[in-house]
Amino acid sequence: MYIFISHSSTDAKTAQDLCAYIEENGNDCFLAPRDIRPGCEYAAEIIEGVDRSDAVFLVLSNASNQSPHVLREVERAVTRSIPILVYKIEDVELTKSMEYFLMTHQWMNSKKNSYADILENIEKLRSTKSDQVVNSIGSQAAEQADQGAKEGKVKKTAPNKKMLIALASVALLVVVAATAMAVMFSKNPAGGNSQVGSDAVVADVQLGDTVVMGTYNDADISWRVLSISEDQTEAVLVSEKVLTVKAYDTAESGKFNYDGDISYYSQESEADTDLELQAYVRGNSSWENSNIRTWLNSTEENVKYEGQAPETSAMADLCNGYNSEAGFLCGFTEEELEAIKVTTVETTGNALSDSETLVTEDKVFLLSMEELDWFEEANVSILAEPTEEAIAKDQSYFYQDYCIGFGTENTMWWLREPVEGSSSQCYLIGNGYREENIYTWEVGVESFGIRPAITVDLTKNCLKTETP
């Protein structure tokens, strides 16, 4: 049997123990984030994990009862007529939504049932699965479910092949990055040892230093020095921590994965192949026209957005809207704004772009895949924790469920790099839970962090230095 274990990150240790026991006794399990393949979209992996499972095993607690992620997994299983085994580890008063989906499924209680009882119920499912499907959805649907189960078993061998492809793609990007760095250094500030002219007065900073400049949410912003120009008059800085959690771009349809009443949540929907529709209902991955670029480069209290503004109602999980938030640069003094140089930023075009490379002029930007090499050169960790202010203002459950819940205080953050062949996905840096730390995600999802980057004029002496 292939078992999808649905749980809240609060119950991660219990879920891991149950997973180990079930697998030790001849079954296979899907356990997030353990089985999320590198380079793959998290939500799509969860959906595929549920779809190819023979049963969903729900670790029911007060935390999972309230988790929107768990509810979506349970709803997906019910929609696909996949049996659900409920293992209650706490006394829980079900939400109305959870009660609706679980009222006909089999329950066990940790106070009454042992792990051996779990195996016994899994074995019963194994032997009666066909009959249960027929009784629940009828003979015609049963044939479809059986065919889906067969396809699911074939897919269980596919992750290894897909993982190799994903890893090869990342490796190729790294090679391309190494080759392109020489060209990039001539366009952006880079590390160098050339001395400054004797009449220049520059800030005394070194690669990897921590400096302070500007404020966000009324707190000073700490930056790490990633790159210094050859004449040592300019430096590229990236925020030391994730400053905020926001969607990269908003679906122009005004509702994520919907166009009016038409839903595009299905894995095989038209939005998966129609690239214009894809960007329309999931957000556009083009840096040039993104909501996040507009917000980062604005000094206005009322930011003006072209097209659909990043409103809460347009977000994937209906939270973290930022259409009424002042522009990021509002937290900088006039002297600091003068010290931030306009950078010529080159970004790969997405699947809808007319050219392979787009050029923008930005004071604030997100990093690209190529620019990740700067972290190694500056001896700066690519991993980042969110600030206390970012945690306090984040209304999504992602950080608590999939970072803290799995033993890491780091969180995922956006790059400006679009995913090849897609109009709605960008690359992300992971939280360090897996060795492979590059992910892809729909840009309309509001659960991931923002680490702004800027190029500063070191002759302006607007930086306060700190000891890292």
NORBEL-V284850 format. One record per pair of residues at least 4 apart in sequence whose ideal C-beta (glycine too) atoms are under 8 Angstrom apart, sorted by the first residue. I is the first residue (numbers start at 1). J is the second residue. D is the distance in whole Angstrom. If there is no record, write none. Layout:
((I	J	D) (I	J	D))
//
This chain:
((1	27	5) (1	28	7) (1	54	5) (1	55	6) (1	122	6) (1	125	7) (1	126	5) (2	27	7) (2	28	5) (2	29	8) (2	30	7) (2	52	7) (2	53	5) (2	54	5) (2	55	8) (2	152	7) (2	153	7) (2	156	6) (3	22	6) (3	27	6) (3	28	7) (3	29	5) (3	30	7) (3	53	6) (3	54	7) (3	55	6) (3	56	7) (3	57	5) (3	122	7) (4	29	7) (4	30	5) (4	49	5) (4	50	5) (4	53	4) (4	55	7) (4	56	5) (4	57	7) (4	73	7) (4	77	7) (4	82	8) (5	15	5) (5	18	7) (5	19	5) (5	22	8) (5	29	6) (5	30	7) (5	31	5) (5	56	8) (5	57	5) (5	59	7) (6	56	6) (6	57	7) (6	58	5) (6	59	7) (6	64	7) (6	70	5) (6	73	4) (6	74	6) (6	77	8) (7	11	5) (7	12	7) (7	14	7) (7	15	4) (7	58	7) (7	59	4) (7	61	8) (7	64	6) (7	70	7) (8	59	8) (8	61	6) (8	63	4) (8	64	4) (8	66	8) (8	67	5) (8	69	8) (8	70	6) (8	401	6) (8	405	7) (9	63	8) (9	400	7) (9	401	4) (9	402	6) (9	404	7) (9	405	2) (9	406	6) (10	61	7) (10	63	4) (10	64	8) (10	400	8) (10	401	8) (10	405	6) (11	15	6) (11	59	5) (11	61	5) (11	63	6) (11	64	6) (11	89	7) (12	16	6) (12	405	5) (12	406	6) (12	407	8) (13	17	6) (14	18	6) (14	59	6) (14	89	6) (15	19	6) (15	31	6) (15	59	5) (16	20	6) (16	31	7) (17	21	7) (18	22	6) (18	57	7) (18	59	7) (18	87	7) (18	115	7) (18	118	7) (19	23	6) (19	29	5) (19	31	5) (19	34	8) (20	24	6) (21	25	7) (21	115	5) (21	118	8) (21	119	8) (22	27	5) (22	29	6) (22	57	7) (22	118	7) (22	119	7) (22	122	7) (23	27	6) (23	28	7) (23	29	5) (25	119	5) (27	122	6) (28	156	7) (29	35	8) (29	57	8) (30	35	5) (30	49	4) (30	50	8) (30	53	6) (31	35	6) (32	36	6) (32	42	8) (32	45	8) (32	46	6) (32	49	7) (32	402	8) (33	42	8) (33	402	6) (33	406	6) (33	433	6) (33	434	7) (35	45	8) (35	49	7) (35	159	8) (36	40	7) (36	42	6) (36	45	5) (36	46	8) (36	434	8) (37	45	6) (37	159	6) (37	162	6) (37	163	5) (37	166	6) (38	163	7) (38	166	6) (38	167	7) (38	170	7) (38	434	6) (38	436	3) (38	437	8) (38	438	7) (38	439	7) (39	163	8) (39	166	3) (39	167	7) (39	169	6) (39	170	6) (39	436	7) (39	438	6) (39	439	7) (39	440	6) (40	44	7) (40	45	5) (40	162	7) (40	166	6) (40	439	7) (40	440	7) (41	45	7) (41	425	7) (41	439	7) (41	440	5) (41	441	5) (41	442	7) (42	46	7) (42	402	8) (42	439	7) (42	441	6) (43	47	7) (43	441	8) (43	442	7) (43	445	7) (44	48	6) (44	267	7) (45	49	6) (46	50	7) (46	69	8) (46	72	8) (46	73	7) (47	51	6) (47	76	6) (47	267	6) (48	52	6) (48	155	7) (48	267	7) (49	53	7) (50	56	6) (50	73	6) (50	76	5) (50	77	6) (50	80	7) (50	82	7) (51	76	7) (51	80	6) (51	148	7) (51	152	7) (51	267	8) (52	151	8) (52	152	3) (52	153	8) (52	155	5) (52	156	6) (53	77	8) (53	82	6) (53	152	7) (54	82	7) (54	83	8) (54	125	7) (54	126	8) (54	129	7) (54	149	7) (54	152	8) (55	82	6) (55	83	5) (55	84	7) (55	85	6) (55	122	7) (55	125	5) (56	73	7) (56	74	7) (56	77	4) (56	82	6) (56	83	7) (56	84	5) (56	85	7) (57	84	8) (57	85	5) (57	87	7) (57	118	8) (58	64	7) (58	70	7) (58	74	6) (58	84	6) (58	85	7) (58	86	5) (58	87	7) (58	102	8) (59	64	6) (59	87	6) (59	89	6) (60	64	6) (60	65	7) (60	86	5) (60	87	6) (60	88	5) (60	89	7) (60	90	8) (60	92	6) (61	65	7) (61	88	8) (61	89	5) (61	90	5) (61	92	7) (62	66	7) (62	90	6) (62	92	6) (63	67	6) (64	70	5) (65	70	8) (65	92	5) (65	93	8) (65	94	6) (65	95	6) (65	98	6) (66	95	7) (67	71	7) (67	397	6) (67	401	7) (68	72	6) (68	317	6) (68	397	6) (69	73	7) (69	397	6) (69	401	6) (70	74	6) (71	75	6) (71	95	8) (71	97	6) (71	98	6) (71	101	8) (72	76	6) (73	77	7) (74	78	6) (74	84	7) (74	98	7) (74	101	5) (74	102	7) (75	79	6) (75	101	6) (76	80	6) (77	82	4) (77	83	8) (77	84	5) (78	82	8) (78	84	7) (78	101	5) (80	145	8) (80	148	7) (81	133	6) (81	136	6) (81	137	5) (81	141	7) (81	145	6) (83	105	7) (83	106	8) (83	125	6) (83	129	7) (83	132	6) (84	101	8) (84	102	7) (84	105	4) (84	106	7) (85	105	7) (85	106	6) (85	108	7) (85	118	7) (85	121	6) (85	122	7) (85	125	7) (86	102	6) (86	105	6) (86	106	7) (86	107	5) (86	108	7) (87	108	5) (87	109	8) (87	110	7) (87	113	8) (87	118	7) (88	92	6) (88	107	6) (88	108	7) (88	109	5) (88	110	7) (89	110	5) (94	98	5) (94	99	4) (94	102	7) (95	99	7) (96	100	6) (97	101	7) (98	102	6) (99	103	6) (101	105	8) (102	107	8) (106	121	6) (108	112	8) (108	113	4) (108	117	6) (108	118	7) (108	121	7) (109	113	6) (113	117	4) (113	118	7) (114	118	8) (115	119	7) (116	120	6) (117	121	6) (118	122	6) (119	123	6) (120	124	7) (121	125	7) (122	126	6) (123	127	7) (124	128	6) (125	129	6) (125	132	7) (128	132	6) (129	133	6) (130	134	6) (130	142	7) (130	146	7) (131	135	6) (132	136	6) (133	137	6) (133	141	8) (133	142	5) (133	145	5) (133	146	7) (134	138	7) (134	139	6) (134	142	5) (137	141	4) (137	142	6) (137	145	7) (138	142	7) (139	143	7) (140	144	7) (141	145	6) (142	146	6) (143	147	6) (144	148	6) (145	149	6) (146	150	7) (147	151	6) (148	152	6) (149	153	7) (150	154	7) (151	155	6) (152	156	7) (154	158	7) (155	159	8) (157	161	8) (158	162	6) (159	163	6) (160	164	7) (161	165	7) (162	166	6) (163	167	6) (164	168	6) (165	169	6) (166	170	7) (166	436	8) (167	171	6) (167	436	7) (168	172	6) (169	173	7) (169	420	8) (170	174	7) (170	436	7) (170	438	5) (171	175	7) (172	176	6) (173	177	6) (173	369	5) (174	178	7) (175	179	7) (176	180	6) (176	370	7) (177	181	7) (177	369	6) (177	370	4) (177	372	7) (177	373	6) (178	373	7) (180	184	6) (180	370	5) (181	185	6) (181	190	8) (181	370	7) (181	373	6) (182	186	7) (183	187	7) (184	188	6) (184	190	7) (184	346	8) (184	370	6) (184	371	7) (185	190	4) (187	344	6) (187	346	7) (188	227	7) (188	236	7) (188	343	7) (188	344	8) (188	371	8) (188	455	7) (189	227	5) (189	228	6) (189	229	4) (189	234	4) (189	235	6) (189	236	5) (189	455	6) (190	227	5) (190	228	7) (190	229	6) (190	230	7) (190	374	8) (191	207	6) (191	227	6) (191	228	5) (191	374	8) (191	377	6) (191	378	7) (192	228	6) (192	229	6) (192	230	3) (192	231	8) (192	232	7) (193	230	8) (194	230	5) (194	231	6) (194	232	7) (195	232	7) (196	200	4) (196	202	6) (196	231	6) (196	232	5) (196	233	6) (197	231	8) (200	233	7) (200	459	6) (201	459	6) (201	461	7) (202	232	6) (202	233	6) (202	458	4) (202	459	5) (202	461	8) (203	211	8) (203	458	4) (203	459	8) (203	461	5) (203	462	8) (203	463	5) (203	465	8) (204	465	8) (205	209	5) (205	211	6) (205	225	5) (205	228	7) (205	235	6) (205	458	7) (205	463	7) (205	465	7) (206	225	7) (206	228	8) (207	225	6) (207	226	7) (207	227	7) (207	228	6) (207	377	7) (207	378	4) (207	379	7) (208	224	7) (208	225	6) (208	378	5) (208	379	5) (208	380	5) (208	468	7) (209	224	7) (209	225	5) (209	465	6) (209	466	8) (209	468	7) (210	222	6) (210	223	7) (210	224	6) (210	225	8) (210	240	6) (210	465	7) (210	466	4) (210	467	7) (210	468	4) (211	222	7) (211	223	5) (211	224	8) (211	225	6) (211	237	7) (211	463	4) (211	464	6) (211	465	5) (211	466	6) (212	220	5) (212	221	7) (212	222	6) (212	223	7) (212	463	7) (212	464	4) (212	465	8) (212	466	6) (213	221	6) (213	223	6) (213	237	7) (213	332	8) (213	336	6) (213	339	8) (213	456	7) (213	462	6) (213	463	5) (213	464	7) (214	220	8) (214	221	5) (214	329	8) (214	331	5) (214	332	4) (214	333	8) (214	336	6) (215	219	6) (215	220	6) (215	221	6) (215	331	4) (215	332	8) (216	221	6) (216	243	5) (216	244	7) (216	328	7) (216	331	5) (216	389	7) (217	243	8) (217	244	8) (217	331	8) (217	387	8) (217	389	4) (217	390	8) (217	393	7) (218	389	8) (219	387	7) (219	388	8) (219	389	6) (221	239	6) (221	243	7) (221	331	7) (222	239	7) (222	240	4) (222	241	7) (222	466	7) (223	237	4) (223	238	6) (223	239	6) (223	240	6) (223	454	8) (224	237	7) (224	238	6) (224	239	8) (224	240	5) (224	378	7) (224	380	5) (224	468	8) (225	235	5) (225	236	8) (225	237	6) (225	378	6) (226	235	8) (226	236	5) (226	237	7) (226	238	5) (226	371	8) (226	374	4) (226	375	7) (226	377	8) (226	378	5) (226	380	6) (226	453	8) (227	235	7) (227	236	4) (227	374	5) (227	377	7) (227	378	7) (228	232	6) (228	234	7) (228	235	5) (228	236	8) (228	458	8) (229	233	6) (229	234	4) (229	235	7) (232	458	7) (233	457	7) (233	458	5) (233	459	6) (234	341	6) (234	455	6) (234	456	7) (234	457	6) (234	458	6) (235	455	7) (235	456	6) (235	458	6) (236	371	8) (236	374	7) (236	453	6) (236	454	7) (236	455	5) (237	453	7) (237	454	5) (237	455	8) (237	456	6) (238	367	7) (238	380	8) (238	451	6) (238	452	7) (238	453	5) (239	243	5) (239	384	8) (239	451	5) (239	452	5) (239	453	8) (240	384	7) (241	384	6) (241	385	5) (241	386	6) (241	387	5) (241	390	7) (241	451	8) (242	384	5) (242	385	7) (242	386	4) (242	387	7) (242	390	6) (242	411	6) (242	413	5) (242	449	3) (242	450	7) (242	451	6) (243	386	8) (243	387	6) (243	389	8) (243	390	6) (243	449	8) (243	450	6) (243	451	7) (243	452	7) (244	322	8) (244	389	8) (244	390	5) (244	393	7) (244	449	7) (244	450	5) (245	320	6) (245	386	7) (245	390	6) (245	393	8) (245	394	4) (245	396	6) (245	398	8) (245	399	7) (245	411	8) (245	446	7) (245	447	7) (245	448	7) (245	449	6) (245	450	7) (246	292	6) (246	295	8) (246	310	7) (246	320	6) (246	322	6) (246	446	6) (246	448	8) (246	450	6) (247	283	7) (247	291	7) (247	292	7) (247	310	6) (247	315	6) (247	316	7) (247	320	7) (247	443	7) (247	444	5) (247	445	6) (247	446	4) (248	283	7) (248	285	7) (248	290	6) (248	291	7) (248	292	5) (248	414	5) (248	426	6) (248	443	4) (248	444	8) (248	448	8) (249	283	4) (249	284	5) (249	285	7) (249	286	8) (249	289	8) (249	290	4) (249	291	5) (249	292	7) (249	310	8) (249	443	5) (249	444	6) (250	283	6) (250	291	5) (250	308	5) (250	309	7) (250	310	5) (250	311	7) (250	314	5) (250	315	7) (250	444	6) (251	255	7) (251	256	5) (251	257	7) (251	258	8) (251	280	7) (251	281	5) (251	282	6) (251	283	5) (251	308	7) (251	314	6) (251	444	5) (252	279	8) (252	280	5) (252	284	7) (252	307	5) (252	308	5) (253	258	6) (253	259	5) (253	260	8) (253	280	5) (253	281	5) (253	308	8) (254	308	6) (254	311	8) (254	313	7) (254	314	5) (255	281	8) (255	313	7) (255	314	6) (256	281	7) (256	282	7) (256	283	8) (256	314	7) (256	315	6) (256	316	4) (256	444	5) (256	445	8) (257	263	6) (257	264	5) (257	265	5) (257	271	7) (257	281	5) (257	282	6) (257	316	7) (257	444	8) (258	262	7) (258	263	6) (258	264	7) (258	281	6) (259	264	7) (259	277	7) (259	280	7) (259	281	6) (263	269	8) (264	269	4) (264	270	7) (264	271	4) (264	277	8) (264	281	5) (264	282	8) (265	269	7) (267	272	7) (268	272	6) (270	274	5) (270	277	6) (271	277	5) (271	278	5) (271	281	5) (271	282	7) (272	278	7) (274	278	6) (275	279	7) (275	351	5) (275	352	6) (275	422	8) (275	423	4) (276	280	6) (276	352	7) (276	423	7) (277	281	6) (278	282	6) (278	422	7) (278	423	5) (278	424	5) (279	283	7) (279	284	4) (279	285	7) (279	350	8) (279	352	6) (279	423	4) (279	424	5) (282	424	4) (282	442	5) (282	443	7) (282	444	5) (283	424	6) (283	442	7) (283	443	4) (283	444	3) (284	289	6) (284	290	7) (284	350	7) (284	352	7) (284	423	6) (284	424	7) (284	443	7) (285	290	8) (285	350	5) (285	418	4) (285	419	7) (285	422	6) (285	423	6) (285	424	6) (285	425	6) (285	426	5) (285	443	5) (286	290	6) (286	349	7) (286	350	5) (286	352	7) (286	353	6) (286	358	7) (286	418	7) (286	423	8) (287	293	6) (287	345	8) (287	347	4) (287	358	7) (287	360	7) (287	365	8) (287	366	7) (287	416	4) (287	418	8) (288	293	7) (288	347	7) (288	358	5) (288	360	6) (289	293	8) (289	306	7) (289	307	8) (290	294	7) (290	416	8) (290	443	7) (291	295	6) (291	305	6) (291	309	7) (291	310	5) (291	322	8) (292	296	6) (292	366	7) (292	414	7) (292	450	7) (293	297	6) (293	360	7) (293	362	7) (293	365	7) (293	366	8) (293	416	8) (294	298	6) (294	303	6) (294	304	8) (294	305	6) (294	306	7) (295	303	6) (295	310	7) (295	322	6) (295	325	7) (295	327	6) (295	328	6) (296	327	8) (296	328	5) (296	329	8) (296	362	8) (296	364	4) (296	365	7) (296	366	8) (296	450	8) (296	452	6) (297	327	7) (297	328	7) (297	329	7) (297	362	6) (297	363	5) (297	364	5) (298	303	5) (298	304	8) (298	326	8) (298	327	3) (298	328	7) (298	329	6) (298	330	8) (299	327	6) (299	329	4) (299	330	6) (299	332	8) (299	337	7) (300	304	7) (300	326	7) (300	327	5) (300	330	7) (301	326	5) (301	327	7) (301	330	6) (302	326	8) (303	323	8) (303	325	7) (303	326	7) (303	327	5) (305	309	4) (305	310	7) (305	323	7) (308	314	6) (309	314	8) (309	323	4) (310	314	7) (310	315	8) (310	321	6) (310	322	5) (310	323	5) (311	315	8) (311	321	5) (311	323	5) (312	318	6) (312	319	6) (312	320	7) (312	321	3) (313	318	7) (313	321	7) (314	321	7) (314	444	8) (315	319	6) (315	320	6) (315	321	6) (315	444	7) (315	445	8) (315	446	5) (316	442	7) (316	444	5) (316	445	5) (316	446	6) (316	447	8) (317	396	6) (317	445	8) (317	446	6) (317	447	7) (319	395	4) (319	396	5) (319	446	6) (320	394	7) (320	395	5) (320	396	6) (320	446	4) (320	447	8) (321	446	8) (326	330	4) (328	364	6) (328	452	7) (329	337	6) (329	340	8) (329	363	7) (329	364	7) (332	336	4) (332	337	5) (332	340	7) (333	337	7) (334	338	6) (335	339	7) (335	460	7) (335	462	6) (336	340	7) (336	462	5) (337	363	8) (338	457	8) (338	460	6) (339	456	5) (339	457	5) (339	460	4) (339	462	4) (340	363	5) (340	364	8) (340	454	5) (340	455	7) (340	456	6) (340	457	8) (341	363	8) (341	454	8) (341	455	5) (341	456	7) (341	457	5) (342	361	5) (342	362	7) (342	363	6) (343	361	7) (343	362	6) (343	363	7) (343	365	6) (343	454	8) (343	455	5) (344	359	6) (344	360	8) (344	361	6) (345	359	7) (345	360	5) (345	361	7) (345	362	5) (345	365	5) (345	416	8) (346	357	5) (346	358	7) (346	359	6) (346	368	8) (347	357	7) (347	358	5) (347	359	8) (347	360	7) (347	368	6) (347	416	6) (347	417	7) (347	418	8) (348	356	7) (348	357	6) (348	358	8) (348	368	7) (348	417	6) (348	418	6) (349	353	3) (349	354	7) (349	355	5) (349	356	6) (349	357	6) (349	358	5) (349	418	7) (350	418	4) (350	419	8) (350	422	7) (350	423	5) (351	418	8) (351	420	8) (351	421	6) (351	422	6) (351	423	5) (352	423	5) (353	358	6) (360	365	8) (363	454	7) (364	452	5) (364	453	7) (364	454	6) (365	416	6) (365	452	7) (365	453	5) (365	454	8) (366	414	6) (366	415	6) (366	416	4) (366	450	7) (366	451	7) (366	452	7) (366	453	7) (367	371	5) (367	372	7) (367	374	8) (367	415	6) (367	416	7) (367	451	7) (367	453	5) (368	372	8) (368	415	6) (368	416	6) (368	417	5) (369	415	6) (369	417	5) (369	427	6) (369	438	8) (371	453	8) (372	376	8) (372	382	7) (372	415	8) (372	429	8) (373	377	6) (374	378	6) (374	380	8) (375	380	5) (375	381	7) (375	382	5) (382	429	6) (382	437	7) (383	410	4) (383	429	8) (383	431	7) (383	432	5) (383	437	8) (384	410	6) (384	411	7) (384	413	6) (384	429	8) (384	449	7) (384	451	6) (385	409	5) (385	410	5) (385	411	7) (386	390	4) (386	391	5) (386	394	7) (386	399	6) (386	411	5) (386	449	6) (387	391	7) (388	392	6) (389	393	6) (390	394	6) (390	449	7) (391	399	7) (394	398	8) (394	399	6) (396	446	6) (396	447	4) (397	401	5) (397	447	8) (398	402	5) (398	403	7) (398	411	8) (398	412	8) (398	447	4) (398	448	7) (399	403	5) (399	404	6) (399	411	5) (399	447	8) (400	404	5) (400	405	6) (401	405	5) (402	406	6) (402	431	8) (403	408	5) (403	409	7) (403	410	7) (403	411	5) (403	412	8) (403	431	5) (403	433	8) (404	408	7) (404	409	7) (406	433	6) (407	433	8) (408	431	5) (408	432	5) (408	433	6) (410	431	4) (410	432	5) (411	431	5) (411	448	7) (411	449	5) (412	428	5) (412	429	6) (412	430	6) (412	431	5) (412	439	7) (412	447	8) (412	448	5) (412	449	6) (413	428	7) (413	429	5) (413	448	6) (413	449	4) (413	450	7) (413	451	5) (414	426	6) (414	428	6) (414	443	8) (414	448	6) (414	449	7) (414	450	6) (414	451	8) (415	426	6) (415	427	5) (415	428	7) (415	429	7) (416	426	7) (417	426	6) (417	427	5) (418	422	7) (418	423	8) (418	425	7) (418	426	6) (418	427	8) (419	425	4) (419	426	6) (419	427	6) (419	440	5) (422	440	8) (424	442	5) (424	443	6) (424	444	7) (425	440	5) (425	441	6) (425	442	6) (425	443	7) (426	440	7) (426	441	7) (426	443	5) (427	438	6) (427	439	7) (427	440	6) (428	438	7) (428	439	4) (428	440	7) (428	441	5) (428	448	6) (429	437	6) (429	438	7) (429	439	8) (430	434	6) (430	436	8) (430	437	4) (430	438	7) (430	439	5) (432	437	6) (441	445	6) (441	448	7) (456	460	7) (456	462	7) (456	463	7) (458	463	8))
//
